[in-house]
Amino acid sequence: MIKLIVAIDKNNLIGNGDKMPWHIKDEFIHFKKTTLNHALLFGRTTFLGLPGKLEQRDNYVLSHEEIDQDCTVIHNEIELFELFEKFKNSEKFLFISGGKSIYEKYYQFANELIISRIKGEFNGDVYLKMDLSDYTLVKVDEFEKFNVEYYNKNNSK
């Protein structure tokens, strides 16, 4: 199954340059717990902005260039769509994990969206645009500094 996981503030902010605008320990714990033992898909810039490979997860990176880190490089959309097909009926999940262009271009392939809505407004310059009209909100988990919204893709298409 393909899922998307993202943290955004109330204005759909997801970044400040190549950094996250907030540091919320419980949200990082949620991300790790949700994605552990699954696979993650990143764009090159987002992956290289991480402190390193995210352990106990398969790290896939969409990039035209090779990357000298422990990850699998997806060189083009043909390879990407093959990856999507591989995870379509898999017990293991592929999480679309950013950045902005990866989210906006491929979110419609996700069966489920997991959106951490960070409470408050933050400074930054990277905003996410996603049309959620093809998805239905099915659950909300509330935390002190954020809520996690779970959306399932509508089957009507």
C-alpha positions as CSV (number, residue, x, y, z in Angstrom):
1,M,0.0,0.0,0.0
2,I,1.1,3.6,-0.7
3,K,0.7,6.2,2.0
4,L,1.8,9.8,2.4
5,I,3.1,11.2,5.7
6,V,3.6,14.9,6.2
7,A,3.7,17.5,9.0
8,I,2.2,21.0,8.2
9,D,1.1,24.0,10.2
10,K,-2.3,25.7,9.9
11,N,-1.1,27.6,6.8
12,N,0.2,24.5,5.1
13,L,3.8,25.4,5.8
14,I,6.1,22.4,5.6
15,G,9.6,23.9,5.6
16,N,11.9,26.8,6.1
17,G,14.5,26.4,3.4
18,D,15.7,22.9,3.8
19,K,14.8,22.7,7.5
20,M,11.6,22.0,9.4
21,P,10.2,25.1,11.0
22,W,9.5,23.3,14.3
23,H,11.0,20.7,16.5
24,I,8.3,18.7,18.2
25,K,9.6,15.5,19.8
26,D,6.3,13.7,19.9
27,E,5.7,14.4,16.2
28,F,9.1,12.8,15.4
29,I,8.2,9.8,17.6
30,H,4.9,9.5,15.7
31,F,6.8,9.6,12.3
32,K,9.3,7.0,13.4
33,K,6.6,4.7,15.0
34,T,4.4,5.0,11.9
35,T,7.2,4.4,9.3
36,L,9.4,1.8,11.1
37,N,10.0,-1.4,9.1
38,H,8.4,0.1,6.0
39,A,9.8,2.1,3.1
40,L,10.2,5.8,2.5
41,L,10.3,7.8,-0.7
42,F,12.1,11.1,-0.7
43,G,13.2,13.7,-3.2
44,R,17.0,14.1,-3.4
45,T,17.1,17.5,-1.6
46,T,15.0,16.2,1.3
47,F,17.0,13.0,1.7
48,L,20.3,14.8,1.7
49,G,18.9,17.2,4.3
50,L,18.4,14.3,6.7
51,P,21.1,13.6,9.3
52,G,21.5,10.2,7.5
53,K,19.6,7.2,6.3
54,L,16.6,6.5,8.4
55,E,17.4,3.1,10.0
56,Q,15.1,0.1,9.9
57,R,13.4,1.5,6.8
58,D,14.1,1.1,3.1
59,N,15.1,4.6,1.8
60,Y,14.2,5.3,-1.8
61,V,15.3,8.6,-3.4
62,L,13.9,10.0,-6.7
63,S,17.0,11.6,-8.3
64,H,18.6,11.8,-11.7
65,E,22.0,11.7,-10.0
66,E,23.6,8.9,-7.9
67,I,23.8,9.4,-4.2
68,D,26.7,8.2,-2.1
69,Q,24.6,7.1,0.8
70,D,22.8,3.9,1.8
71,C,19.6,4.3,-0.3
72,T,18.0,3.0,-3.5
73,V,18.0,5.7,-6.2
74,I,14.9,5.9,-8.4
75,H,16.2,7.5,-11.6
76,N,12.9,8.3,-13.5
77,E,9.2,8.1,-13.4
78,I,9.2,4.7,-15.1
79,E,11.2,3.2,-12.2
80,L,9.0,5.2,-9.8
81,F,5.8,3.7,-11.2
82,E,7.4,0.2,-11.0
83,L,8.0,1.0,-7.3
84,F,4.4,2.1,-6.8
85,E,3.2,-1.1,-8.5
86,K,5.5,-3.2,-6.2
87,F,3.9,-1.7,-3.1
88,K,0.4,-1.6,-4.4
89,N,-0.7,-4.9,-2.8
90,S,2.3,-5.3,-0.4
91,E,2.0,-5.9,3.3
92,K,4.9,-3.4,3.6
93,F,4.0,0.3,3.1
94,L,5.7,2.9,0.9
95,F,5.4,6.3,2.5
96,I,5.7,9.3,0.3
97,S,7.8,11.5,2.6
98,G,8.7,14.7,0.8
99,G,9.7,17.2,-0.1
100,K,7.3,19.7,-1.6
101,S,7.5,18.6,-5.3
102,I,7.3,14.9,-4.4
103,Y,4.3,15.5,-2.3
104,E,2.5,17.7,-4.8
105,K,3.3,15.5,-7.9
106,Y,2.6,12.1,-6.4
107,Y,0.1,12.4,-3.5
108,Q,-2.7,11.2,-5.7
109,F,-1.1,7.7,-5.8
110,A,-1.5,7.4,-2.0
111,N,-4.3,5.3,-0.6
112,E,-4.0,7.0,2.7
113,L,-2.8,10.4,3.9
114,I,-1.4,10.8,7.4
115,I,-1.2,14.6,8.1
116,S,0.2,15.9,11.3
117,R,-1.4,19.4,11.7
118,I,1.1,21.3,13.9
119,K,-0.8,23.8,16.2
120,G,0.2,27.4,15.7
121,E,1.9,29.4,13.0
122,F,5.6,29.2,12.1
123,N,8.1,31.1,9.9
124,G,9.1,29.5,6.7
125,D,9.0,29.6,2.9
126,V,7.9,26.1,1.7
127,Y,4.1,25.6,1.5
128,L,2.2,22.5,0.4
129,K,-0.7,22.5,-2.0
130,M,-2.8,19.3,-2.0
131,D,-6.4,18.9,-3.1
132,L,-8.0,16.6,-0.5
133,S,-11.4,16.3,-2.3
134,D,-10.6,12.7,-3.4
135,Y,-10.0,11.8,0.3
136,T,-12.2,11.3,3.3
137,L,-11.1,12.2,6.9
138,V,-11.6,9.0,8.9
139,K,-9.8,9.6,12.1
140,V,-8.0,12.3,14.2
141,D,-5.6,11.6,17.0
142,E,-5.0,14.6,19.3
143,F,-1.7,15.5,20.9
144,E,-0.7,18.6,22.9
145,K,1.2,20.3,20.0
146,F,-0.3,18.7,17.0
147,N,-3.2,16.5,15.7
148,V,-2.8,13.6,13.3
149,E,-5.4,13.4,10.6
150,Y,-6.0,10.1,8.7
151,Y,-7.6,10.3,5.2
152,N,-8.6,7.4,3.0
153,K,-8.8,7.7,-0.7
154,N,-12.4,7.7,-2.0
155,N,-13.2,4.7,-4.2
156,S,-15.5,6.5,-6.5
157,K,-13.0,7.1,-9.2
